[in-house]
Amino acid sequence: MHSTESENPMSGTPALSILEAARGDVITAESPEYDEARAVYNGMIDRRPFAIVRAVDVADVRIAVNAARESGLDLAVRGGGHSVPGFGTVDFGIVLDLSAMKGIRIDPQRRVGRVQGGCTWGDFDHAAHAFGLATTGGIISTTGVAGLTLGGGIGYLARAYGLSIDNVRSADVVLADGTFVTASETEHADLFWALRGGGGNFGVVTELEFDLHPVDTVYGGPMFFELEAAEELLRTYRDWIAAAPRAMGAFPAFQIAPPLPFIPEDRVGEPFLLIVTCFNGPDEEAEALLAQLRNVSAPVAEHVGRMPYPALNCAFDGLLPAGLQHYWKAAFLPDLTDDAIMVHLEHGAKVPAMQSTMHLYSIDGAVHDIAVEATAFSHRGVSFSPVIAGMWPDAVDNEANIAWVRGYHAALEPHTSEGGYVNFMSGDDQNRIRANYGPNYDRLTRVKKVYDPGNLFHVNQNIAPAM
């Protein structure tokens, strides 16, 4: 329900008459739910939008896009709201909140899933798991499907089935001029290419269609190792993951042990090397692979076994509630060299908060099967994607925690290739846009010129239209 013109703080603005047509709620500073509606996952972000449109359908999305364009207001598009730089909100502009658009349809015979733009990976995993199916998603189940996918989509299943974008069959999109199109290999193929890795630069994705794969229960979980064994474990992991079957997804991390039942009480609060595994195959094969890691060093604690895939994909959710302070840096490693390992040992061991971490994702296997120019995501030859994820509860610790992230990243940079994974970039990484897309950047600017020549969709890691 909308307020009358005399009550509405937008009265007299060009946006008012357009937004009044929306079926979903239009929330302004006068609305009692305004502070709740403007909050995003990163507690460091505190912005005051002009209006928040809680779209319930494609018609509402078109209304919000038209209102922003015709009124000259900035437009922020929010799916899961997990953008670390806070791209899901904006000062004095319009926030298009898709979180009410939760429709999911699974076709188990064709192994295809259709997912609306407000769905999280937890929503999608739950729906697909009922049929013993899944596709490559993220590591935190509260992350939005669309946001993670548009940037590439790294997850446990990437070595077996490629990135999330490698599993997208089509996308429904509202463009900057308010028109609605479906992009696929046969329709708007240039847009379809750009959406697969180009982020939110080209339109509002209201629905995605994915290929699904047989993934029901998996064998895996976290193993905590002493820091003294970290160097040998990282060297072992480097060769182990390269030789492992693609059904094995695994990444090392540095993590302060949280208070969990399987962790000895006297070790809670201490830093460890963590290795998290996800094997989509028989128990005995998984155990044989994990034995190679355990032979290097006995885990201090572990929670490894057979579990539903969605259970593993939400394992970190409790540690990372909405409202933490977030500052991240990203890179790509062509290989995990001995020198890079030494950087990780020095900086990872100093992880400053229980929520903070460094995850070193393996992106070989099926990710390397796709040609560099086949999608906007161009880093198909690198083996690892590290993210230094600073996350902590109290803003008084911002300076020290940000310094840890920046120092770690600076030390790692000599061992990395140019650019990094756009989904892990911070707000101060706009100068890395060209490097993030490498040889595909110029083509992306040309597609941007066709579909968003006025750069309406600029509240993101922005690709400017070609001049």
N, C-alpha and C positions, 0 to 999 in steps of 0.2 A: 504494500500500500504506500502511496506517495502523499506527501503533505500538499496542501493547497499552495497556489502561487504566492499568496500573501505571507504564508508561514515559511516558505522555502528560502534558505539563504542563497540559493542560486538564482533567485528571482531577478529577471532583467539581464541575465547573462545569455550568450548565444547557446550555451550547452543545455540550458533548462528545458526548453521546449522539446529538444531531441530526447534527453534522458527521461523525461516524464512518460515517454512511450514504453519504457522498459517494463517487463513483467516482474523481473527480480527486484530486490530492494535496492534503492539508491540511498546511500548513507552519507551524510555530511557531518560537519562539526557540530551541528545542532542535534544530531541523533544520539540517543543514549548509548547506543552500541558502537559509537565512533572509535573510541580508543581500542576496543577489542578488535574491531574490523580493520584498523590500520596497522596492527601489530604483525610483524613477520618473524620468521624463524630466528634470524640473527638479532639478538637483543641490543647490539651496537647501533642498529638502524632505528632512527626515531624521526619519521617523516609525517607530514600533515597534508594528506591529499585534499584536493578541492571536493572530490566525490569518489566514493567507492561503489561500483556497480557489481552487485552479485548476480551475474548472468545465470539464467536458468535454461537458456537455449541459444541457438545460433542467431535468432532474431535479436536477442539482447546483446550479443557480441557485436553485431552489425551496428546497433544503435550506439553503443559505447564508442566504437571506432569512428563512426560518423560525427559524434559529438566532439571528440577530441580533435579530429581533423578540422572541422568547420569552426570551432572556437579557438583554435590555435593553442590548445592546452597539451602539455606532455601527457603521454599515455604509457602506463606501466601495466604489463600483463602478468597476472599471478595465477599459477597452477597450484603446485604444492607449497609455494612460498619459501622454498629452501635456498634461494639465491643468496650466496654469501655477501655479495656487494649490495644486496637489497634492491635488486632490479624489479622486485614484485611490488614496489611502492614508489611514490614520488611526491615531492613537495608541490602543492598548488596545482596538481594535475589530476587526471582521472586514472583510478586504479580499476582495471577490468579483472575482477575476481571470478575465476572459473570453478571454484571449489564446489559449487552446487551441481555442476555438470558431471555426474558420477556414473553415467550409463556404461555398462560393459556387456558385450555379447560374445560368447565363446561358441565357436562351431567346431565340435570335437572331431567330426568326420573329415573336414577339410584342414583341421589344425590351424585355425585362424581365429584371432581375437580382435574385436573392435572396441576401442577404449576412448571415452570422452576426455576432454582436456583438463577436467578437474580431478581425475583419478590419481591416487598415489600408487606406488608399486605394491604396497600392502593390499590395496583394493584389487589390483590386477592379479597378483600372486594368488590371492584367496579364490578368485573366480576361476582362474585357469587350473588351479590345483585340484579342484573338484573333478576334473577330467584327466588328472595325471599329466598335465601339460604346463609349460612355462616358456618364457623367452628371456634373453639377457636383460637383466634389470640392474638396479644399483645395490648398494651395501646397506643403506638405511631405508626401511620400508615406508617411512613417512615422506620420502622425496616424491615429487610429482613425476608422473610418467612422461608427460610431454616435455617438461623442462630438461630432464636428464637425457631424453632421447634426442632432442634437437641439437644438443651439444656433442653427441656421439654415443654415449651410453656404455660405460665400462662396468663390468660386474663379474660375478662368479662364473658365469656360463660363457664368457667371451672367447676363451680358448677353443671351446667346442662349437659355438654357434655364431661367433662374430659379435660385434658391437650391437647395441640396440638398433641403431640405424640400419644395420645390415639385415635386419629382420622386418623392416617396415615395408609394407606392400603399397600403401596409399595414405594420403593425408587430406582431410577436409580443412580448408583454410579460408578465413575471411581476410581479404586483402585491404590495403590502405585506403582504397577508394570505396570500400564497403561491399564490394562484390564477393561472391562465395564461389569457390572452385574446388575441385578435387584434383590433387596432384598425384601422378603415378608415372610409371615408365612410359605410359602411352598417352597421358594427358598432362599438359603443362610439365613436360619432362625436365625442362630447365629449372623450374621451381622445385620439383621433386628432388633433383640433384642437390640444390642449395640447402633445402631443409634438412638434409641428412648430414648434419655437422655444423651448419651455419647459424645455429642458435635461433633466437626469436626475431631475427632481422627482417623477415620477409612477409610476415602476417601472423594472425592469431590462429593457431592450430586447434580446431574444435574437436577433432576426432582422428585417431590413428588406427590403422589396420596392420596387425602384426602376424608374421608366421610364428607358430608355436611348435614346441618340440617335446618329446617324451621325457619329462623330468617329474618324478613323483617324490619319492623319498631319496635323500642323498646321504652320503657318509662323510662326516667331517665335523668341524668345530674348531675352537681355539685351543692352542697349546702355548703355555707360558714357559720360557726358557731363561736361565740365568744369563745376565749380561756378559759374564766371563766367556760364555760359549758363543756369543753373537757373531764374532768374526768367522769362526769355522762354519757356523750354521748358514750365514749369508753366502759364503763361498760354495757350500754344499747345495743350498737352495738354487743358486744360479745355474748349476749344471743339472740339478735334479728336475727343475721345472721345464727346462729345455727338452729333456728326454722323456718327461712324463707323458702319458696319453692325454689327448685333448679333453677327455672327460674329467681331468683333474684341474680344478681352479684353486689357486692358493696364493696368498700374499703374506709377506712378513711385515711387521709393524713394531714400533716402539710404544709401549703402553704402561702406564702406572696401574698396578693391579687394583681393580675396584673390589668392594666388599661383596663377593659372590660366594655361594655355598661351597663350591669346589676349590676355592683358593684358601690356603692355610691362613688363619686369622693373623698370625704374626708376620705375614708377608704382604698383607693389604697395605697399599700406599707406597710400595716399592716399584721402581721401574724394571721392566722385563723386555726381552725380545719376544714378540708374539708371532706365531704363525697360524693363520686361519685357513682351513682347507674345506673344499667342497668337491666330493667325488661322486659323479653320477654313474655308478657301476657297482659291482659286487663287493660285499664287505671284505672278503679275503684279498681281493686285489688292492683295495684301499689300504688295508692293514700292511700289506707287503710294501706299498709305497711309503706309508708313514713310518715304517720301521727304519727306513733309510735316514730319516730325520732323527728319530729317537736314538739311533746308534751313535749319532754325533754327541748328543747330550740328553740325559733323561729330563723330561719336562718336570718343572716344579709343580705345575698344576695343569689339568686339561679337562675339557668337556667335549669329548669326541665320541661320536657314535652315529647311528642311523636316526634320521629325523626328517620330518616333512620339509621340503625345500622352503616354504614360506617361514618356517620356524628359524632357519638359519638366516634368512634374509631380513629378519627383524631382530636379530640377536643383539645389535648395538643400540636399538631404539631407547631402551631404558636409561642408558648412559648419556644420551644426547637429547634431552627434552628441548622443546622450543624455549627461546629466551636466553640461551647462553650467548656470551660474546664470541664472535667468530672473526678470524683473520687467517686466510689461507694463501699458499703459494704452490704453483704447479710447475712441472718440467717433464721432459721426455728423456729417457736414457736409452741410447742405442744399445748399450750393454751395461751390465753391472760389473764394472771393472774393479780391480783390487783397490785403486785409489778412491773410487766412489764409495766402496764399502767402508774405507777408513773415515770418510766424511760422515757417513751414517752412524758409525760407532761413536764418533766424537759428539755429534749434535743430538742424535736420537736418544742417547743415554741421559741427556739433560732435559727430557720432556718435562715441562713445568707444571702441568695440571693433569688431573685424572682423566679429564675429557679430551685433552690434546693428544695428538698422535702423528705419526708418519706412516702412511700406508704405501707400499711399493707394489703396484698392480702389474701383473704380467699380462702383456697384450700381444702375445705371439699367436701361434696356431691359426685358427680360422680368421683372425683379424688380418693376418698377412696374406690371406688368399685373395683379398680384394685389392684391385689396382688403386694406386694413389689418386688417379683422376676420376675414379668411378663414383665417389661421393665427395662432399665438401671436406670431410675429415681426411686429411692428407698424410698423417703420420703413420703410414702402414708398415714402415720398415723398422721402427724402434721396438725394443723388447719390453721396456718397462715405463710405466707412468707413475712417478712418485707424487704424492700430495702431502705437503706439510700443513696439517690442519690444526691451527691454534684455536682451541675452544675452552672456555673457562667461564665460571659463573659471575665473577665480580668485576665491575668496570674499573675498580681501583687498581687491578692488575694488568690493565690494557698495555701500558708502556712496556713492561718487562716481557709479556707474552708475545706481543708483536715483534719485539726485538729478537726473540728466539726464532720465530718463523723467518724473519728476514735474514738473520745471520746464517741459519741452516741453508736457506735457499741460495744465498750468495756463495757459500762454500761449495755447494753442489754444482753451481752453474758451469764451472770449467769442464765438467764431465758430462754435460747434457748437450742435446741438439737444440736448435733454435725453437722457440715457441713452447707452448704447453697446452694442456687440455683445457678448453674454454670453460668447462663446468667447474673447474677448480680455481679459476682466476679471481683476483680481488678487484675492487673498484679502482685501484691505482695501477692496473695493468693494461690500460687502454693503449699504451705505446707498444704493446706486444701483439696487436691484432694481426698485422701482416705476417709476422713470424708464426703465429698460431695456425694460420692457414697455408703457409708456404706457397707452393706452386699453384694452389687453387684460389689464391686471394683475388687476383685480377678478374677471374671469371665470376667470382662472387659479387664483385662491385658492379659488373655488367648486369647480372641477374637482379641485383638490388635496384638498379636504375629502371629496369622494366616494371618491377612489381611494387616498388616503394620509392619513386623518384624524389619525393619530398622528405624522405627519411623520417616518416611518422614513427616508425618502430626503431627508436634510437636509445631507449632506456634498456641497454644491454651491452654486451661486449660488441661495440658497434662497428658494422661494416658500412662505410659511407657509399652512396651511389657513385658510380663512375662519372667523372666530369665529361 
